[in-house]
Amino acid sequence: MSLSKPMLGLVTGGTLGLLDGLSGFLEPSLAPVMTSVITFSMLKGLVSGLAIGFFSQRVHSMPLGLFAGIVIAAILSLLVVLKAGMGLFWDIMLPGMLVGLIVGFATQKFGTRVEDSAAR
């Protein structure tokens, strides 16, 4: 089974975003807002995964793909930090950037270009 880079980014980002949100259960103080944590983590993963996938579609360089993954995820994580509060800066930024790094790697390494998928 082969997925296009944007689709692989969407699936990988969404899955890792969901796992990131579910990790909030490890912090008891987040219990009242777990629905929001899971929702926004998964949404952040989906959006960043799709953006990273489209970037990987255009740029075929592993180092640039990894860098773009980190930057795109960091920007989206920063938007969440601005809403959640600066006290949670590293708790949101580090996992978000790790998701971006993993998605950047996956899309560069395993995704197929859309032109390649259409030719099959």
Backbone bond lengths (Angstrom), bond angles and torsions (degrees), N, CA, C in turn:
res aa  C-N    CA-C-N  psi(-1)  N-CA   C-N-CA  omega(-1)  CA-C   N-CA-C  phi
1 M - - - 1.448 - - 1.517 108.45 -
2 S 1.307 116.44 129.67 1.457 119.60 177.77 1.528 109.14 -123.83
3 L 1.303 115.00 137.03 1.453 121.55 179.00 1.515 109.22 -114.18
4 S 1.328 115.42 148.39 1.454 118.59 174.33 1.528 108.54 -67.40
5 K 1.309 116.50 159.80 1.466 120.29 -177.68 1.526 112.15 -59.69
6 P 1.350 119.63 -45.34 1.472 118.10 177.28 1.532 113.23 -62.48
7 M 1.324 117.09 -39.81 1.471 119.67 -179.50 1.528 110.79 -68.67
8 L 1.326 116.56 -40.84 1.465 119.98 176.68 1.527 110.37 -62.69
9 G 1.336 116.39 -40.82 1.462 120.18 176.94 1.519 111.74 -62.09
10 L 1.325 116.44 -41.26 1.459 121.38 179.53 1.530 110.99 -63.31
11 V 1.328 116.35 -47.44 1.469 120.75 -178.75 1.532 110.86 -66.77
12 T 1.325 116.32 -47.83 1.464 120.17 -178.38 1.529 111.04 -65.98
13 G 1.331 116.28 -45.52 1.464 120.11 179.40 1.514 112.53 -62.45
14 G 1.325 116.69 -42.87 1.460 120.39 178.92 1.518 112.56 -64.09
15 T 1.322 115.90 -42.89 1.468 120.45 179.73 1.524 111.18 -65.23
16 L 1.330 116.22 -47.86 1.467 119.19 -179.76 1.528 111.44 -68.42
17 G 1.331 116.82 -33.74 1.465 119.98 175.67 1.517 111.48 -64.19
18 L 1.328 115.99 -40.54 1.467 120.11 176.92 1.525 110.73 -62.83
19 L 1.330 116.60 -45.42 1.473 119.79 178.38 1.532 111.32 -63.11
20 D 1.335 116.09 -37.83 1.460 120.34 176.94 1.527 110.10 -61.93
21 G 1.318 116.92 -44.54 1.460 120.25 178.85 1.517 112.73 -65.30
22 L 1.329 115.92 -40.56 1.465 119.73 179.35 1.526 112.34 -66.71
23 S 1.331 116.49 -23.87 1.460 118.90 177.22 1.529 111.42 -66.58
24 G 1.312 117.06 -13.99 1.460 120.56 175.77 1.518 113.19 -63.22
25 F 1.322 117.20 -20.22 1.463 120.10 176.73 1.524 111.78 -65.16
26 L 1.325 117.07 -17.38 1.464 120.57 177.58 1.525 111.92 -74.99
27 E 1.323 116.71 -14.90 1.469 121.96 179.42 1.528 108.60 -109.23
28 P 1.329 117.98 104.38 1.471 120.70 -175.11 1.529 114.16 -59.35
29 S 1.319 118.47 -28.17 1.466 120.16 -178.05 1.533 112.26 -69.24
30 L 1.319 117.97 -15.08 1.465 121.36 179.35 1.522 113.00 -87.81
31 A 1.316 117.79 -3.24 1.466 121.50 -175.29 1.527 113.35 -51.32
32 P 1.338 120.18 -43.77 1.471 118.64 -178.23 1.534 114.45 -67.43
33 V 1.325 117.65 -20.93 1.469 120.64 -175.46 1.532 112.82 -117.68
34 M 1.328 117.49 20.74 1.466 120.38 -175.57 1.529 112.98 -61.55
35 T 1.319 118.01 -33.35 1.460 119.64 178.10 1.522 110.51 -60.87
36 S 1.318 116.55 -44.72 1.470 120.83 178.63 1.519 111.21 -67.30
37 V 1.317 117.25 -40.79 1.468 121.10 -179.52 1.526 110.31 -60.88
38 I 1.319 116.57 -48.01 1.469 120.68 -178.90 1.532 110.19 -65.93
39 T 1.322 116.84 -45.44 1.466 120.98 -178.29 1.523 111.51 -60.78
40 F 1.324 116.69 -50.25 1.460 119.05 -175.71 1.526 112.16 -73.53
41 S 1.311 118.26 -30.39 1.462 120.19 175.58 1.525 110.67 -66.16
42 M 1.322 115.92 -43.05 1.456 119.01 179.44 1.527 110.70 -69.45
43 L 1.314 117.93 -40.83 1.459 121.35 177.89 1.530 110.69 -62.32
44 K 1.315 115.66 -43.04 1.467 120.62 177.01 1.526 110.54 -61.24
45 G 1.325 117.36 -41.66 1.460 121.40 178.08 1.522 112.38 -65.70
46 L 1.326 117.15 -40.58 1.463 120.83 178.87 1.526 111.77 -64.80
47 V 1.326 116.35 -47.99 1.464 120.46 -178.13 1.522 110.91 -66.09
48 S 1.336 116.56 -46.07 1.465 118.36 -179.57 1.528 110.35 -67.18
49 G 1.329 118.61 -38.22 1.456 121.20 178.35 1.516 112.28 -61.99
50 L 1.316 116.67 -42.00 1.458 120.55 178.66 1.530 110.65 -66.28
51 A 1.340 116.61 -44.45 1.467 120.07 179.20 1.529 111.38 -63.63
52 I 1.317 116.85 -42.67 1.470 120.96 178.74 1.529 109.83 -64.77
53 G 1.314 117.15 -39.45 1.462 121.20 178.16 1.520 112.08 -62.08
54 F 1.329 117.10 -42.86 1.460 120.04 177.66 1.529 110.97 -66.90
55 F 1.337 116.59 -37.60 1.467 119.45 176.18 1.532 110.02 -63.08
56 S 1.317 116.59 -44.62 1.466 121.21 -179.76 1.519 111.79 -64.53
57 Q 1.328 115.72 -28.46 1.464 120.24 177.25 1.532 110.40 -64.19
58 R 1.326 116.87 -36.40 1.456 121.31 -177.03 1.528 113.09 -89.07
59 V 1.322 117.24 -37.21 1.460 121.64 -174.49 1.524 108.71 -111.58
60 H 1.311 116.76 122.54 1.469 121.50 -175.57 1.524 110.06 -107.86
61 S 1.324 115.13 63.87 1.460 121.46 -179.23 1.528 107.81 -139.57
62 M 1.310 116.83 123.31 1.462 120.53 -179.60 1.535 111.61 -60.70
63 P 1.356 119.45 -48.64 1.467 118.21 -179.60 1.533 112.64 -61.07
64 L 1.326 117.51 -41.44 1.467 119.78 178.25 1.524 111.38 -68.87
65 G 1.326 117.34 -34.95 1.460 120.79 177.09 1.519 111.90 -64.80
66 L 1.328 116.16 -41.39 1.471 120.17 177.75 1.519 110.60 -66.25
67 F 1.340 115.69 -44.73 1.466 120.36 179.99 1.527 110.84 -62.50
68 A 1.327 116.51 -45.40 1.462 120.43 179.41 1.530 110.68 -62.92
69 G 1.319 116.96 -38.87 1.457 119.91 178.02 1.515 111.88 -60.72
70 I 1.317 116.09 -44.27 1.463 120.16 179.05 1.521 111.05 -64.92
71 V 1.337 116.42 -45.08 1.472 120.36 -176.80 1.522 111.39 -66.86
72 I 1.329 117.63 -46.55 1.469 120.65 -179.28 1.525 110.32 -61.71
73 A 1.319 116.89 -45.33 1.469 120.38 179.64 1.526 111.23 -67.15
74 A 1.335 117.42 -35.57 1.466 120.45 179.13 1.530 110.72 -65.81
75 I 1.325 116.96 -40.34 1.468 120.27 178.98 1.523 110.56 -63.57
76 L 1.318 116.62 -46.24 1.465 119.75 178.93 1.528 111.52 -66.82
77 S 1.326 116.74 -36.96 1.467 120.09 177.38 1.522 110.40 -66.05
78 L 1.317 116.67 -36.60 1.465 120.25 178.64 1.525 111.02 -63.56
79 L 1.321 116.92 -37.17 1.464 119.64 176.15 1.529 110.95 -61.84
80 V 1.329 116.32 -38.99 1.468 120.05 177.93 1.529 109.92 -68.91
81 V 1.333 117.52 -39.28 1.467 121.08 178.65 1.519 110.43 -61.49
82 L 1.315 117.36 -41.49 1.466 120.56 -179.96 1.519 111.17 -62.45
83 K 1.317 117.51 -31.97 1.467 121.44 176.98 1.530 111.70 -79.65
84 A 1.340 117.00 -39.98 1.464 121.37 -174.01 1.530 112.91 -83.20
85 G 1.314 117.23 -27.07 1.457 120.41 -177.97 1.518 111.58 116.85
86 M 1.321 115.45 145.67 1.460 121.35 -175.73 1.529 112.42 -68.31
87 G 1.307 118.37 -17.20 1.462 121.09 177.87 1.523 112.46 -63.71
88 L 1.321 116.26 -22.10 1.470 121.41 -179.43 1.527 112.08 -103.85
89 F 1.330 117.15 18.95 1.465 121.66 -173.56 1.517 112.30 -51.62
90 W 1.327 117.75 -60.11 1.469 120.46 -175.47 1.522 111.89 -72.39
91 D 1.334 117.56 -28.85 1.467 120.72 178.76 1.531 111.78 -66.41
92 I 1.319 116.77 -24.77 1.461 121.33 179.22 1.527 111.28 -99.71
93 M 1.326 116.26 -41.64 1.470 120.52 -174.61 1.528 112.90 -67.61
94 L 1.319 117.69 -47.98 1.472 119.41 -175.47 1.530 113.37 -62.43
95 P 1.336 119.38 -50.07 1.469 117.69 177.64 1.533 112.47 -63.81
96 G 1.328 116.48 -37.26 1.461 119.75 178.83 1.520 111.86 -62.70
97 M 1.326 116.74 -43.64 1.463 120.55 179.41 1.532 110.98 -68.60
98 L 1.321 117.22 -33.55 1.461 120.37 176.37 1.529 110.27 -65.55
99 V 1.320 116.86 -41.42 1.469 120.79 175.40 1.528 109.54 -59.32
100 G 1.327 117.29 -44.46 1.459 121.05 178.86 1.514 112.62 -61.80
101 L 1.323 116.63 -39.90 1.455 121.35 178.48 1.529 110.90 -63.83
102 I 1.317 116.55 -45.74 1.467 121.21 -179.15 1.532 110.56 -65.91
103 V 1.321 117.00 -43.25 1.469 120.22 179.63 1.528 110.27 -66.32
104 G 1.330 117.08 -39.82 1.459 120.10 177.01 1.517 111.54 -60.33
105 F 1.319 116.39 -42.87 1.464 120.53 177.54 1.528 110.96 -64.32
106 A 1.326 116.21 -48.07 1.465 120.31 -175.98 1.529 111.84 -62.51
107 T 1.328 116.58 -42.31 1.458 118.03 -178.36 1.523 111.89 -69.65
108 Q 1.318 117.79 -36.43 1.466 119.79 178.42 1.525 111.39 -71.34
109 K 1.308 116.80 -39.25 1.464 121.18 -173.54 1.532 112.86 -82.50
110 F 1.321 117.14 -43.59 1.462 120.54 -168.95 1.520 115.33 -112.20
111 G 1.319 118.53 -18.79 1.463 120.39 -178.02 1.520 111.77 -74.71
112 T 1.319 115.04 151.58 1.467 119.37 175.62 1.525 108.39 -106.42
113 R 1.317 115.24 148.98 1.458 119.71 178.49 1.511 109.07 -69.19
114 V 1.322 117.04 151.00 1.461 121.40 -177.27 1.521 110.26 -61.35
115 E 1.324 117.47 -38.40 1.470 119.89 179.06 1.531 110.41 -62.73
116 D 1.352 117.23 -37.33 1.461 121.31 178.10 1.523 110.57 -66.16
117 S 1.332 117.29 -39.47 1.455 121.12 -178.42 1.521 110.70 -69.06
118 A 1.330 117.98 -37.69 1.452 121.73 -178.34 1.522 111.79 -70.87
119 A 1.322 117.29 -26.48 1.459 121.22 -178.56 1.523 112.39 -75.05
120 R 1.313 117.96 -19.75 1.474 121.30 -176.58 1.487 112.59 -79.32
